[in-house]
Amino acid sequence: MSNTSWFNKDEFKKNIISNCKSLFRKNIDEADKQQLFQSVAYAVKEIIIDRWIATQKEYAKQDKKTVYYMSMEFLMGRALGNNMINLMAYDEMKEVLEELGMDINVIEDQEPDAALGNGGLGRLAACFLDSLATLEYPAYGCGIRYKYGMFKQEIKDGYQVEVPDNWLKDGNPFEIKRSEYPTVVKFGGYVRSYRDEKTGRDMFVQEDYRAVTAIPYDVPVVGYGVNTVNTLRIWDAEPVDTFNLSSFDKGDYQKAVEEENLAKNIVEVLYPNDNHYAGKELRLKQQYFFVSASVQRAIAQYKERHDDVRKLYEKVTFQLNDTHPTVAVAELMRILMDEEGLEWDEAWDVTTKTVAYTNHTIMAEALEKWPIELFSRLLPRIYQIVEEINRRFVEEIKAKYPGNQDKIRKMAIIYDGQVKMANLAICAGYSVNGVAKLHTEILEKQELKDFYEMMPEKFNNKTNGITQRRFLLHANPLLAAWITDKIGDGWITDLTQLKKLKVYVDDAKCQQELMQIKYKNKVRLAKYIKEHNGIDVDPNSIFDVQVKRLHEYKRQLLNILHVMYLYNEVKKNPDMDIKPRTFIFGAKAAAGYKIAKQTIKLINSVADVINNDASINGKIKVVFIENYRVSNGEIIFAAADVSEQISTASKEASGTGNMKFMLNGAMTLGTMDGANVEIVQEVGIENAVIFGLSSDEVIRYENEGGYDPMEIFNNDQNIREVLMELINGKYSPDDTERFRDIYNSLLNNQGGRRADTYFILKDFRSYADAQKIINERYSDEKAWAKSMMLNIASAGKFSSDRTIEEYVHDIWKLEKVHIPDVK
Ligand code: GPQ
C-alpha cells in the first residue's frame, strides 16, 4: 500500500491560494466559504488527475475486462472529504487548511450532496464504485447527470415541503465535461425495413425520429490507498443541432423546437420514488437515453482495440441495477445487428453473455411494466426486438412446459398489453441475483419461482455491503482512531479484521472508552439537532434512530405508535423505571405518497405534544431530522445506540442502513427481514433484539387473505387507546380528521387493499416487548458496552469490498489492474 510521502504540503497550499485567485480574483482571506471549498476541491482534483490519467492509460494498455455498472441512481453524497480520505491524506490536508485558517469541517460542509438517488439502491451503487476502485478493478458507473437531484426536504408546520435541489448551482469542481464524446440517441418515428440487395440481409432503419445528443461528464472515483481512479460517467442531454433552429422550413423548425425540449426535459430531475414505479413516459425516455449512450460508448471503446464484436463479453459486462436499465438488452441487440451486421443468433449469444441483472425488491408496486402503446411509440425499433425476444422465449417455454398457459402468463415478456422489464432482464441475463440471503430465497421460492425452476443456474445471492471508508473512517473519526489503536489499520481495506476486537469485549477500560466515544458522537449529533431543528436533546438519553425513506413497509408508523403508547404509560405511571429515550426519525416521502406524508406530520405532531410536556421530565423526546441524506447520515449513524430495522418481514430486500448502524456500534432492534437475518447470525441473537412475525408467517397470512386487525383492536386496550388518539384530536386538536386515513389503513379493508397491510397491529405487542428489553439492557452499562463492541467486531461481513469480490468472482470474472505510482 502506498504511503503519503508523495504529498507536498507547500504545493497543496500554493494551489489552494492560486485556485482562489484564478477562480474568484480573491485572496483566501477575502473569499467566502463556498469559494474556499471550491479552491480546496480544485487543489485535491489536481492530485487526483494524474492518477486518473495513469489509471485510464494502464486500462488501455492491459485491456482487461471491465464492468459497466448501469444505474439510474448514484447517491454519492459529498466527494471532498471522501477523496481526501481515499488519497490517505486527510490529516495532512486538514493541517494545511488549519495553517490557512480554515476549519476542514466548515469547508466540507459547503459541498452540496450529489443526491442523484433516492435511497438504498442508489447508495449501494455509490458504495460499489468505492469498493471497485479500492480493489483495483476496471469499472465504470453509468448514469444520468440530473440537473436536480433528490429534492431537499423542509419541514413547515410539521409537514414535508419539497424544495428543488439545484446542486450544480456553483458548479461541480470534480467533474469533467467530455465534449469529445457526443452520442446521439433517437426516439420515436417509425422503422423502415428493406432488403439489402448486396448482402441479402433485411435492414431496419429508424426514420422521422426525434434525437438528442448525450454528452458525458466524468467524475473521478478514487480508490483507497491505491493509485486507481475509476470513472462515474453521467450523461447530460443537449439538442442535436441547434443550427436547424434558424431554418425557415416549417417542419424542421417544429422538429428543432421539439428536440430542444426533449433535451431539456430528459435530464431535468430524478424521479423521487423509492420502491415504486409510476409509469411515466419521461422516465422511460431517461432510461433509454442513458442506456443507449452508455452501450454505444462501451462498444465504440471496445472496437478501438478489437475487431470481432462477437467476443464483446470477453472484455465487457453490463450489470443492471434493478430493471431500470433493462432496455440495455434490446439496445445491445440493436447495435449488434443493425450497426455491426450480426445475425440474430450471434447477437443473442453475445447479449446473453454480457448482461446480468440484480433484483432489489419483491414489492409488487415496484415492478416495471410498460404499456405496449407507450413503449412501441417511443422506441419502435427496440420494441420490435423485444417482440422477437419474447416470441422466441415463449416458444422455449412451450417446448419445456407443453400446454401450460400459466407458465406463459407468468414468464412471457410481453403479456396483457404490457412489456415486463424484469422478465426481459431474467430471460436475457446470464446472472440474476438478490441482495440478501433471505431475499434471494424468497425470489427463488416465491416471486420468481417459475424462472428459477426453468433456469436455476442463473440465480445467485450477493448480500449487500457498505464502504467502511465513508461510514466509519470518515463518519466516525473517534471510533476509527480507537479501532486502529487497538488492532491496527488493516480493517480499512479488510473489514473482517474487526473480529480482532473480540479480545477486548470484557475489558472494562475498553468498554468505558467505547461508551465515551459514543457519548461524544451523541454530543455532536445533539449539536446538529439544536442547530438545524432548534430542539434540545440529552446526550445521556438512549438515541433510538430510524432513518430511511418513508414507506409503509418500513413501518415508521409502528415506531411512532409505540412512542404514543409509551407516552401514555409514562403518564399513567410517573415513577415508571425507564431510561430517558430520544426517538430520532429522518425520512423523505415521495412527493405524491399521501399516507407517507401524513406519517411525517404525525411524527412531528407527536413530537410537539411530548417534547412540550414538562410533566414527563424529558423521559421521552421525539425528533424529526429535516432533510435526511448521506452527509447528515454520517453524523447520525455514529451517534446511534439503537438501530430501528422494523420492516414487515419479507418486504425489505436487504437494507444497508442496518449495516451502517452496526458498524458504528448500535444495537439492532429489528425483524427477521433482509440482511437483519445475517446481522443476527454474525453478532449472535443475544446482541440484537428481534421481534415480530417471520417472513414465512407473513407470506402465509398474505396467501390466506390477511388477518383481522379488529380482533386486536377489540382485545388490546393499550392499542385501542393509541388508535383512538389518531382520531380524537390529541395530536391534531385543530383537525380531528387529519390522521383518519392512517387510522383507516390499519382497521379497514379499502378497495382491494387489506386492513393493516403491513401487520403493524399484529407485531405491535412483540415490538413493545422488544422495546422493554432495550430499556432493560441499556440499564446495565457494561453489558451494553460489551454488546456494542461485539456489534462492531462482527460487522466485518458487511463491507461492500466483500460484496464486490463476490460479484467479481461469481459473475463478472474481472482481473485486478495495478496502477503504478505516478511521480
Ligand atoms: N431499493 Cl427496487 C431502493 O432503495 N429503491 C428501489 O427502488 C428498490 C430497492 C432498496 C431496497 O429497498 C433495500 O432493501 C436494499 O438494501 C437496497 O435497495 C439495495 O439493494
Boltz pocket constraint, residues with backbone or C-beta under 6 A from the ligand:
constraints:
  - pocket:
      binder: B
      contacts: [[A, 118], [A, 119], [A, 120], [A, 121], [A, 122], [A, 124], [A, 273], [A, 274], [A, 275], [A, 276], [A, 322], [A, 359], [A, 360], [A, 361], [A, 366], [A, 435], [A, 464], [A, 651], [A, 652], [A, 653], [A, 654], [A, 655], [A, 656], [A, 674]]
      max_distance: 6.0
